Amino acid sequence: MTKIVATRSPSSTRGMTRRGFVIGSTALAGGGLALGFNLFGARSAAAAPSALGAEVNAWVLIKPDDEVYIRIARSEMGQGTLTGLAQLVAEELECDWSKVRTETVTPGENVRRNRVWGEMGTGGSRGIRVSQDYVRRGGAAARIMLLQAAADQWKVPVSEVSVKDGVIAHAASKRTVTYGKVAAAAAKVTPADPKSIVLKDPKTWTIAGQPLKRLDTLLKLSGGRVYAIDTQLPGMLVASIKDCPVFGGKVKSFDASKVAHRPGVKKVVQVKDSAVAVVADTFWHAKTALDALPIEWDYGPNAAASDATITAHITDGLKDGENNGERRNGDAIKAIAEAPKKVEAVYSTPFLAHATMEPGNCTVRITATEAKAWLPTQNAEASLTALSEATGLKLEQCDIHRNILGGGFGRRGGQQDYIHQAVAIAKQLPPGTPLKMIWTREEDMAHDFYRPISQCKLSAGLDEQGNLVGLHVRVSGQSINAWMSPGLIEKGGKDMRQLQGYAVEPGDAQLGYAVPNLLIEYAMRNTHVPVGPWRGVNTNQNAVYMECFMDEVARAAGKDPLAFRLALMKDFPKHRGILEAVADKARWGTPLPAGVHRGIAQFMGYGSYTAAVAEASVSDDGKLTVHRLVLGTNCGHAVNPGQIAAQVEGSVVFGLTAALYGEMPVKDGRMTSLNFDTYQMMRLAEMPKVETLIVPTYDFWGGVGEPTIAVVTPAVLNAIHAATGKPVRSLPLKNVDLRHT
């Protein structure tokens, strides 16, 4: 059940290097494009008016039968960005929504047209919030051009014409014309200055802001959706690959002769220094041959690593001293030492895999002058750069065909390992041979970029009245930036990204509590295991640490967990507002059925404010049942409330699965959970009732895909604490004895 509560010029790429292209993309990812950028770009020959339709501008193509094709630059992976962006363009375009279709643009075309579509990355819940302004201006500019074309045709002032649902009218002469009839002429109209365009007030939206059905559902339901793994090209060969199971290890030797004569096998190749692949006519022939291939590995120096050695390394970082990130006000250490009552706890969270339904794959076709790739990617520009890098061809000679993704969750963003491997294999085949490389599920799980492992030690001091006077938070764990983006590590080894959610300033991930003496620290403790963004990234574990400890401190103070939090949130009206709205919806403080208990949590991430109340029970033998979750989101503007609700529900499935079962153990230097028999997913019968509360304040743009995950787990853990009388400080719950004390 969902309830909405309303409160009142990129430069030319000519001569651009691959490095410069990536840096430019990264810069744009941080803050979007300037309002004065080129909405239209140089039209390519393919974009010229034709029998298929007329390109009014880069965002809008209209066919003579009035079908409207809206160009989408972001990736769709189930989060609904495709539909949301189309709604924003269509709202300003004022077309007939029933005639809207979408078309995915390629990064190669973006390069050729001076990056007219801007940044094409999809991660960090940025798909809509970063591009909303310029895509709306693209729709508005196209509308203005269409109206001008009709006015010119009728020889009347443009101020006398109006449009509704793609039908332009001149009231005085009672003439009408549809968009499809004037689109070709509109394409020749000089576009308005984007800065001069006045966008609609979101409170007046009729297409955006509505819970419209998604545009990509039908093909999924019918089985007609083609994912990258389904790519078929004439003469295509298929490769199965196996990388050294220990990170940092290498191939010592393999005997290709043992499988060379198996059915369909074309070639056995080494891929760089750590992997071997079999190329065959079908995936099954390639996979079974690879399974039978004798490979001897040099496991390298990391073969002795295990859960025990990694845990000891992380635990060592909890000691005072090393500091790779800090937020400080007052003197927390002194305030806690002098406080009449002290509370201390240590929490831990494990490595987690992305476990996308579509395993890693990439199809490439490479000639001496051209390279193309078909793959699931969250960052088409990064994929284009990787293809250029791996082949040695110029950006202008490469292109990426980006399918709808069978799951992403951060795995398919900055990491472009699939492309590099596929190209390395294809280079060992005759030029022009199409090659599709597919990872097995086991390979996908064994060679992920996992959510970082970490621990957190928290200490608090309370005065005689139970007021929080000091809070010390020390996080120890692996750094995503150190593994993926060393250039983002600040001078002196500082990495504030791992403290996501604890920021002092408003914006992306502000901590919503005012503590008179506060010290938050991060100790970097890296391991040999590769890490990367996992849906929600560091807000997930940081919310668990902060929100579960807040409950412990509230109980030590003898105060209600909601009231204790609200007393610390007087200076944070948006944090407080969403927490109060959710508590009210969940009827916090009212009686529940015998044995059922509530837990509460709030957190900010990706520019949005979220809160949750969980209702759960724990049987005498320790069986957990989560009965109900009430989740609130203030993302500023709600482009598609139905899709926001779907994302919140998906957050529950994703977050609760991780809380119940998620972990990637390490033994002998390698991951040991390599399929869904050991990396367990939450079952349908375990899904609680979910109620979504959307509270838009219409004064900022926040994300949707990731923020709510952060509050799911701590709300449930706090309900368990209320039910059993003991806090849960380590995950997953499958390893925790929940029997009552």
C-alpha positions in Angstrom: 0.0 0.0 0.0 1.4 3.4 -1.0 0.4 6.7 0.4 1.6 10.1 -0.9 1.6 13.0 1.6 2.2 16.3 -0.1 3.8 19.1 1.9 3.5 22.5 0.8 28.3 23.6 -23.5 30.2 20.4 -23.6 33.2 20.9 -25.9 33.9 19.0 -29.1 35.4 15.5 -28.7 37.7 16.0 -31.7 41.1 14.9 -30.6 39.9 13.9 -27.2 41.9 11.2 -25.5 40.3 8.2 -23.8 41.6 9.5 -20.4 40.2 13.0 -21.1 36.8 11.4 -22.0 36.6 9.5 -18.8 37.7 12.4 -16.7 35.0 14.6 -18.4 32.4 11.9 -17.7 33.4 11.7 -14.1 33.2 15.5 -13.6 29.7 15.6 -15.1 28.6 12.8 -12.8 29.2 14.9 -9.8 26.9 17.8 -10.6 25.2 17.4 -13.9 25.5 19.7 -16.9 25.4 23.4 -17.0 22.0 24.8 -18.1 23.6 26.4 -21.2 24.8 23.1 -22.7 23.9 22.2 -26.3 20.5 20.5 -26.2 20.6 19.6 -29.8 24.1 18.9 -31.1 25.1 18.3 -34.7 22.6 16.0 -36.3 24.1 12.8 -37.8 22.9 11.6 -41.2 20.9 8.9 -39.4 19.1 11.6 -37.4 17.9 13.6 -40.4 14.1 13.7 -41.1 13.1 10.5 -42.9 10.1 8.3 -43.5 10.7 6.9 -40.1 10.2 10.2 -38.4 11.7 13.6 -37.8 14.2 14.4 -35.1 12.9 17.6 -33.5 15.9 17.7 -31.2 18.3 15.2 -29.6 15.6 14.0 -27.1 12.6 13.8 -29.3 11.8 12.0 -32.7 8.2 12.1 -34.0 6.8 9.9 -36.7 4.1 11.0 -39.1 1.5 8.8 -37.3 2.3 10.9 -34.1 4.3 8.2 -32.3 6.8 10.0 -30.1 10.2 8.4 -29.5 12.0 9.8 -26.5 15.8 9.2 -26.3 17.1 7.7 -23.1 20.8 8.0 -22.2 20.7 6.2 -18.9 20.7 2.5 -18.2 17.5 0.6 -17.3 18.1 -2.3 -14.9 14.7 -2.7 -13.3 14.7 0.6 -11.4 12.3 2.4 -13.7 14.6 5.2 -14.9 13.6 4.6 -18.5 9.9 5.4 -17.7 10.7 8.2 -15.3 12.9 10.1 -17.8 10.3 9.6 -20.5 7.7 11.1 -18.2 9.8 14.1 -17.6 10.4 14.8 -21.3 6.8 14.0 -22.2 5.5 16.4 -19.5 7.2 19.4 -21.0 6.6 18.2 -24.5 2.8 17.9 -23.8 2.4 14.9 -26.1 0.0 12.0 -25.9 1.5 9.6 -23.4 -0.2 6.6 -25.1 1.9 7.2 -28.1 5.3 7.5 -26.3 8.0 5.0 -27.1 11.6 5.1 -26.0 14.9 4.7 -27.8 18.3 4.0 -26.2 21.2 6.1 -27.5 24.7 4.8 -27.8 27.9 6.4 -26.3 29.5 6.3 -29.8 26.7 8.5 -31.1 27.1 10.7 -28.1 30.8 11.2 -28.9 30.0 12.0 -32.6 27.4 14.6 -31.5 29.6 16.4 -29.0 28.1 14.6 -26.0 24.7 16.1 -26.6 23.1 13.6 -24.2 25.6 14.4 -21.4 26.7 11.9 -18.9 25.4 8.3 -19.5 26.3 6.7 -16.2 23.6 5.2 -14.1 24.6 4.7 -10.4 24.4 6.4 -7.1 20.6 6.8 -7.6 21.5 9.6 -10.1 19.6 8.6 -13.2 16.8 11.1 -12.7 18.0 13.5 -10.1 21.2 14.6 -12.0 19.6 14.8 -15.5 16.1 15.9 -14.7 16.7 19.6 -15.5 18.2 19.2 -19.0 15.9 16.4 -20.1 12.9 18.5 -19.2 14.4 21.4 -21.1 14.9 19.1 -24.0 11.2 18.3 -24.0 10.2 21.9 -23.5 12.5 23.0 -26.3 10.9 20.5 -28.7 7.4 21.7 -27.7 8.4 25.3 -28.5 9.8 24.3 -31.9 6.6 22.3 -32.8 4.4 25.2 -31.8 6.5 27.6 -33.8 6.3 25.3 -36.9 2.5 25.2 -36.7 2.3 29.0 -36.2 4.5 29.5 -39.2 2.4 27.1 -41.3 -0.8 29.0 -40.3 1.0 32.4 -40.5 -0.2 33.4 -37.0 1.7 34.5 -33.9 3.0 31.6 -31.9 1.4 33.2 -28.9 -2.0 32.3 -30.4 -1.5 28.6 -30.6 -1.7 26.0 -27.8 -1.2 22.3 -27.5 -2.8 19.4 -25.6 -1.9 15.7 -25.9 0.2 16.4 -29.1 -2.6 18.3 -30.9 -1.8 21.9 -31.7 -4.8 24.3 -31.9 -5.4 27.8 -33.1 -8.6 28.8 -31.3 -9.4 31.9 -33.5 -9.5 29.9 -36.7 -10.5 26.6 -35.2 -7.6 24.9 -36.9 -5.7 21.9 -35.5 -2.7 19.9 -36.4 -0.9 17.0 -34.8 2.8 16.8 -33.8 3.4 14.2 -36.5 2.3 16.6 -39.3 4.7 19.4 -38.3 7.6 17.5 -36.8 9.7 17.8 -40.0 9.2 21.5 -40.2 9.8 21.9 -36.5 13.2 20.2 -36.9 14.3 23.2 -39.0 13.2 25.8 -36.4 16.0 27.6 -34.6 15.8 26.3 -31.0 15.3 28.5 -28.0 18.1 29.3 -25.6 17.7 26.6 -22.9 18.3 29.2 -20.2 15.2 31.1 -21.4 12.9 28.1 -21.0 10.6 28.2 -18.0 9.9 24.7 -16.8 6.5 23.7 -15.3 5.9 23.7 -11.6 6.1 20.1 -10.5 2.9 20.6 -8.5 1.1 21.1 -11.9 2.4 17.9 -13.5 -0.1 15.7 -15.3 2.3 13.0 -16.9 5.3 13.3 -14.6 4.2 12.9 -10.9 1.7 10.2 -11.9 2.0 6.4 -11.1 2.0 5.5 -14.8 2.7 1.9 -15.8 6.3 1.2 -16.9 7.1 1.2 -20.6 9.4 -1.9 -20.4 7.1 -4.4 -18.7 5.3 -6.1 -21.6 8.3 -7.6 -23.3 9.5 -8.9 -19.9 6.1 -10.6 -19.2 6.0 -12.1 -22.7 9.5 -13.3 -22.7 10.4 -11.1 -25.6 12.9 -8.9 -23.8 16.4 -9.4 -25.3 19.2 -9.0 -22.7 22.8 -8.8 -23.6 23.3 -12.5 -22.8 20.8 -13.2 -25.6 22.8 -11.5 -28.3 23.0 -13.4 -31.5 25.2 -12.4 -34.5 25.9 -14.3 -37.7 29.0 -16.6 -37.3 29.2 -15.9 -33.6 31.4 -18.1 -31.3 30.9 -18.4 -27.6 33.5 -18.4 -24.8 33.4 -19.7 -21.3 36.1 -18.4 -19.0 37.7 -19.4 -15.7 39.9 -17.0 -13.7 42.3 -18.0 -10.9 40.0 -18.6 -7.9 42.4 -16.8 -5.6 42.6 -13.0 -6.2 46.1 -12.1 -7.3 46.9 -15.6 -8.6 48.0 -16.6 -12.1 47.8 -19.4 -14.6 50.8 -21.7 -14.3 49.9 -24.1 -17.1 47.0 -25.8 -18.9 46.8 -28.7 -21.4 44.7 -27.6 -24.4 45.1 -30.9 -26.1 42.9 -32.6 -23.5 39.8 -30.8 -24.8 40.8 -29.7 -28.3 38.8 -32.5 -30.0 35.6 -32.2 -27.9 32.4 -31.3 -29.8 32.3 -27.7 -31.0 35.6 -26.6 -29.5 37.4 -24.1 -31.7 40.2 -22.8 -29.5 41.6 -22.8 -26.0 43.3 -19.4 -25.0 44.9 -17.8 -22.1 43.4 -14.5 -21.1 46.0 -12.1 -19.7 48.0 -13.8 -16.9 45.2 -15.1 -14.7 42.5 -16.8 -16.8 41.8 -19.4 -19.4 38.9 -19.6 -21.8 37.5 -22.2 -24.2 35.9 -20.9 -27.4 33.3 -23.1 -29.0 30.2 -23.0 -31.2 27.8 -23.0 -28.2 28.1 -22.0 -24.5 27.4 -25.6 -23.4 30.3 -27.0 -25.5 32.6 -24.2 -24.2 31.6 -24.7 -20.6 31.8 -28.5 -20.5 35.2 -28.4 -22.2 36.5 -25.8 -19.8 35.3 -27.9 -16.9 37.3 -30.8 -18.3 40.4 -28.7 -19.0 43.4 -29.4 -16.7 44.6 -26.1 -15.3 47.4 -25.6 -12.9 47.3 -22.4 -10.9 49.9 -20.3 -9.2 47.7 -19.1 -6.3 50.2 -16.5 -5.2 50.7 -14.8 -1.8 47.0 -14.6 -0.9 46.2 -18.3 -0.8 46.5 -18.3 3.0 43.9 -15.6 3.6 40.7 -16.6 5.4 37.8 -15.2 7.4 40.0 -15.4 10.5 42.9 -13.5 9.1 40.7 -10.8 7.4 38.6 -10.4 10.6 41.8 -9.9 12.7 43.0 -7.3 10.2 39.8 -5.4 10.4 39.5 -5.6 14.2 43.0 -4.2 14.5 41.7 -1.0 12.9 39.3 -0.4 15.8 42.3 0.6 18.0 42.8 4.3 18.4 45.4 5.9 16.3 45.3 5.5 12.5 42.8 7.9 10.9 41.8 7.8 7.2 38.7 9.9 7.6 37.3 12.1 10.4 34.4 14.3 11.5 34.9 16.1 14.8 33.1 18.6 16.9 33.8 19.2 20.6 35.8 16.6 22.6 33.9 13.3 22.5 36.6 11.3 24.2 36.7 13.6 27.2 32.9 13.9 27.4 32.4 10.1 27.3 35.1 9.6 29.9 33.5 12.0 32.3 29.9 10.9 31.7 28.2 9.2 34.6 26.9 6.5 32.2 28.7 4.9 29.3 27.5 2.6 26.5 29.9 0.7 24.2 29.3 -1.8 21.3 31.1 -3.3 18.4 29.2 -4.2 15.2 30.3 -6.1 12.1 29.1 -6.6 8.5 30.5 -9.1 5.9 31.4 -9.1 2.3 28.3 -9.3 0.1 28.0 -10.3 -3.6 25.8 -8.5 -6.1 24.3 -11.8 -7.4 22.6 -10.3 -10.5 20.2 -12.6 -12.3 22.1 -12.0 -15.5 25.7 -13.2 -15.0 28.6 -11.3 -16.5 28.7 -11.4 -20.3 29.9 -9.4 -23.3 29.7 -9.8 -27.0 32.3 -8.1 -29.2 33.1 -7.8 -32.9 36.4 -6.3 -33.8 38.0 -5.5 -37.1 41.0 -3.4 -38.0 38.9 -0.3 -38.2 35.9 -0.8 -36.0 34.9 -2.4 -32.6 31.4 -2.9 -31.3 30.3 -4.5 -28.0 27.0 -5.7 -26.7 26.8 -5.9 -22.9 24.8 -5.0 -19.8 26.4 -1.8 -18.5 25.5 0.9 -16.0 28.0 3.2 -17.6 28.0 3.2 -21.4 30.7 5.8 -21.6 33.1 3.9 -19.4 32.3 0.8 -21.5 33.1 2.7 -24.6 36.4 3.9 -23.1 37.3 0.3 -22.0 36.5 -1.0 -25.5 38.7 1.7 -27.1 41.5 1.0 -24.6 41.4 -2.8 -25.0 41.3 -2.7 -28.8 43.6 0.2 -29.4 41.1 1.9 -31.6 39.9 5.5 -31.3 36.7 6.4 -29.5 35.2 7.4 -32.8 35.8 3.8 -34.1 34.0 2.1 -31.2 30.5 1.8 -30.0 28.5 0.1 -27.3 25.1 -1.5 -27.7 23.5 -1.4 -24.2 20.7 -3.7 -23.5 18.3 -3.5 -20.6 20.2 -5.1 -17.7 19.3 -8.3 -15.9 20.2 -6.6 -12.6 23.0 -4.1 -11.9 23.1 -3.0 -8.2 26.5 -1.3 -8.8 28.3 -4.3 -10.3 28.1 -3.1 -13.9 29.3 0.5 -13.4 33.0 1.4 -13.1 34.2 -2.2 -13.4 34.6 -3.1 -17.1 36.3 -6.5 -16.6 33.8 -8.2 -19.0 34.9 -6.0 -21.9 38.6 -6.4 -21.3 38.3 -10.2 -21.1 36.0 -10.5 -24.2 38.4 -8.3 -26.3 41.4 -10.3 -25.1 39.8 -13.5 -26.3 38.5 -12.1 -29.6 41.9 -10.8 -30.5 43.1 -14.4 -30.6 40.5 -15.2 -33.3 40.3 -14.2 -37.0 39.5 -10.4 -37.3 35.8 -9.7 -37.5 34.7 -13.0 -35.7 31.8 -12.2 -33.3 32.6 -13.5 -29.9 30.2 -13.8 -26.9 31.8 -14.4 -23.5 29.5 -15.6 -20.7 30.4 -16.1 -17.1 29.0 -19.1 -15.3 27.1 -18.3 -12.1 30.1 -19.7 -10.2 32.5 -17.4 -12.0 30.2 -14.5 -11.4 30.1 -15.1 -7.7 33.8 -15.9 -7.4 35.0 -12.8 -9.2 32.6 -10.0 -8.1 33.6 -6.6 -6.7 32.0 -7.2 -3.3 30.5 -4.8 -0.7 33.3 -4.1 1.7 33.7 -5.9 4.9 33.8 -3.6 8.0 33.5 -3.3 11.7 32.5 -0.4 13.9 33.2 0.4 17.5 30.8 2.9 19.1 31.0 4.6 22.5 28.5 7.0 24.1 28.3 9.0 27.2 25.0 10.0 29.0 24.4 12.6 31.6 22.3 12.1 34.8 19.1 13.0 32.8 19.9 10.4 30.1 21.0 13.0 27.5 23.6 12.1 25.0 26.7 14.2 25.7 29.3 12.4 23.7 29.5 10.0 20.8 32.6 8.3 19.3 32.2 6.2 16.2 35.2 4.3 14.7 34.8 2.4 11.5 37.4 0.0 10.3 37.2 -1.7 6.9 38.0 -1.9 3.3 38.0 1.2 1.0 36.2 1.1 -2.3 38.2 4.1 -3.6 41.5 2.4 -2.7 40.5 -0.5 -4.9 38.7 1.2 -7.8 39.6 4.9 -7.8 42.9 5.6 -6.0 42.8 9.1 -7.5 39.9 9.9 -5.2 41.9 9.2 -2.1 42.6 12.5 -0.5 45.9 13.8 0.5 47.2 12.0 3.6 45.2 8.9 2.7 41.8 10.3 3.7 38.7 8.6 2.3 35.5 10.1 3.5 33.4 7.9 1.2 33.6 5.1 3.7 31.8 7.3 6.2 28.9 7.9 3.8 25.8 8.9 5.8 27.8 10.7 8.5 28.4 14.0 6.7 28.0 17.3 8.6 26.7 19.3 5.6 23.2 18.9 4.1 23.2 17.4 0.6 23.8 13.8 -0.2 24.2 11.9 3.0 23.9 14.0 6.1 23.9 12.6 9.6 20.6 13.8 11.2 21.6 14.1 14.8 23.1 17.0 16.7 25.5 15.7 19.4 27.5 18.3 21.4 30.7 16.2 21.4 31.1 14.0 18.3 34.0 12.1 16.8 33.6 9.9 13.8 36.8 8.1 12.4 37.7 5.7 9.7 40.6 3.3 9.7 41.4 1.9 6.2 42.0 -1.8 6.3 42.2 -3.2 2.8 42.4 -6.9 1.9 43.2 -8.9 -1.3 39.4 -9.2 -2.0 38.2 -6.7 -4.7 35.4 -4.4 -3.5 33.0 -2.0 -5.2 29.7 -0.2 -4.9 26.8 -2.5 -3.9 23.3 -1.1 -3.9 23.3 1.5 -1.2 27.1 1.3 -0.9 28.3 2.5 2.5 25.0 3.9 3.8 23.9 0.3 4.5 26.4 -0.7 7.1 26.8 2.8 8.4 23.0 3.0 9.1 23.2 -0.4 10.9 26.0 0.9 13.1 24.4 4.3 13.9 20.8 3.3 14.2 21.2 0.1 16.1 23.6 1.8 18.5 21.1 4.7 18.9 18.6 2.1 20.1 21.1 0.7 22.6 21.8 4.2 24.0 18.1 5.1 24.2 17.5 1.9 26.2 20.4 2.7 28.5 19.0 6.2 29.0 15.6 4.7 29.9 13.9 6.5 27.0 11.7 5.6 24.1 13.8 5.1 21.0 11.6 7.5 18.9 11.6 10.2 21.5 15.3 9.8 22.1 16.0 10.4 18.4 13.7 13.3 18.0 15.4 15.1 20.8 18.6 15.0 18.8 16.9 16.1 15.5 15.7 19.6 16.3 18.1 21.1 13.7 17.2 18.6 11.0 13.6 19.2 10.0 13.6 16.9 7.0 15.1 14.0 8.9 12.7 14.6 11.7 9.7 15.1 9.3 10.1 11.7 7.6 10.7 9.9 10.9 7.6 11.4 12.5 5.5 10.6 9.4 6.6 7.0 9.5 6.1 6.7 13.2 2.6 8.1 12.9 1.7 5.8 10.0 3.0 2.8 12.0 1.1 4.0 15.1 4.3 3.9 17.2 3.5 3.4 20.9 0.2 1.7 20.4 -0.3 -1.9 21.6 0.7 -4.8 19.3 -0.4 -8.4 19.3 1.3 -10.5 22.0 4.9 -11.3 21.0 5.2 -8.7 18.3 7.6 -5.8 18.8 8.6 -2.6 16.9 11.9 -1.3 15.8 12.7 2.1 14.2 15.4 3.7 12.1 16.1 6.8 10.0 18.9 7.7 7.7 19.8 9.9 4.7 21.5 8.8 1.5 21.7 9.8 -2.1 20.0 13.1 -1.4 16.8 11.5 0.1 15.5 11.2 3.6 14.2 7.8 4.7 12.8 6.1 7.8 11.3 2.7 8.7 9.3 1.0 11.4 9.5 -2.8 11.5 7.1 -5.1 13.3 8.7 -8.5 14.1 8.4 -11.5 16.5 10.9 -14.0 17.6 9.7 -17.4 18.8 11.1 -19.2 21.9 13.3 -21.3 19.6 14.7 -18.2 17.9 12.6 -18.1 14.7 12.3 -14.6 13.3 9.1 -13.4 11.5 9.0 -9.9 10.1 5.3 -9.1 9.9 5.2 -5.5 8.6 7.5 -2.7 7.4 6.4 0.9 7.1 8.9 2.8 5.0 8.9 6.5 4.3 10.8 8.5 1.7 11.2 12.2 1.0 13.0 12.4 -2.3 11.9 16.0 -2.9 10.0 15.4 -6.2 8.1 12.2 -6.9 8.3 11.5 -10.7 6.5 8.2 -10.6 5.0 7.3 -7.2 4.2 3.8 -8.3 7.7 3.2 -9.3 9.0 4.7 -6.1 6.9 2.2 -4.2 8.2 -0.6 -6.3 11.8 0.5 -5.5 11.0 0.7 -1.8 9.6 -2.9 -2.0 12.6 -4.0 -3.9 14.8 -2.4 -1.2 13.1 -4.6 1.4 13.8 -7.8 -0.6 17.4 -6.8 -1.3 18.2 -5.5 2.1 16.3 -8.1 4.1 17.9 -10.9 2.0 21.3 -9.6 3.0 20.4 -9.2 6.6 19.0 -12.7 6.9 21.5 -14.7 4.8 24.1 -12.5 2.9 27.8 -13.3 3.4 30.8 -14.2 1.2 33.1 -16.3 3.3 36.8 -16.6 2.4 38.8 -19.8 2.7 42.3 -20.5 1.2 42.2 -17.0 -0.4 39.0 -17.6 -2.4 35.3 -17.1 -2.0 33.3 -20.2 -1.1 29.7 -19.3 -1.8 29.5 -19.7 -5.5 25.8 -20.4 -6.2 22.4 -19.9 -4.8 22.6 -23.2 -2.8 25.0 -21.5 -0.4 24.3 -17.8 -1.2 20.7 -17.9 -0.1 17.9 -15.6 -1.3 14.9 -14.6 0.8 11.8 -16.7 0.0 8.4 -15.3 -0.9 6.9 -16.6 2.3 9.4 -14.5 4.3 8.4 -11.3 2.7 6.6 -8.9 5.2 3.7 -6.6 4.4 5.2 -3.4 3.1 3.6 0.0 3.3 5.2 2.9 1.5 4.8 6.5 2.5 6.0 9.1 0.0 6.4 12.6 1.5 7.6 15.0 -1.3 8.6 18.5 -0.2 9.1 19.8 -3.7 12.3 21.7 -2.9 15.1 19.3 -4.0 15.9 16.3 -6.1 16.8 13.1 -4.3 17.5 9.5 -5.4 15.1 6.6 -5.0 16.8 3.3 -6.0 19.2 3.0 -3.0 18.2 5.2 0.0 15.6 3.0 1.6 17.8 -0.1 1.9 19.8 1.6 4.6 16.8 1.7 7.1 15.4 -1.8 6.4 18.0 -3.8 8.3 18.4 -1.6 11.4 14.7 -1.3 11.9 14.4 -5.1 11.8 17.4 -5.5 14.1 15.9 -3.0 16.6 12.6 -4.9 16.6 14.6 -8.1 17.3 16.3 -6.3 20.2 12.9 -5.3 21.6 11.6 -8.8 21.2 14.6 -10.7 22.7 16.1 -8.2 25.1 19.5 -8.4 23.4 21.0 -6.4 20.6 22.2 -8.0 17.3 25.6 -6.8 16.4 26.8 -9.0 13.6 25.3 -10.1 10.3 23.9 -12.2 8.7 21.1 -13.3 11.1 21.4 -16.9 10.0 24.6 -17.1 12.2 23.0 -15.4 15.2 21.2 -17.2 18.1 18.0 -15.3 18.5 16.6 -17.3 21.4 15.3 -15.1 24.1 17.5 -14.2 27.1 
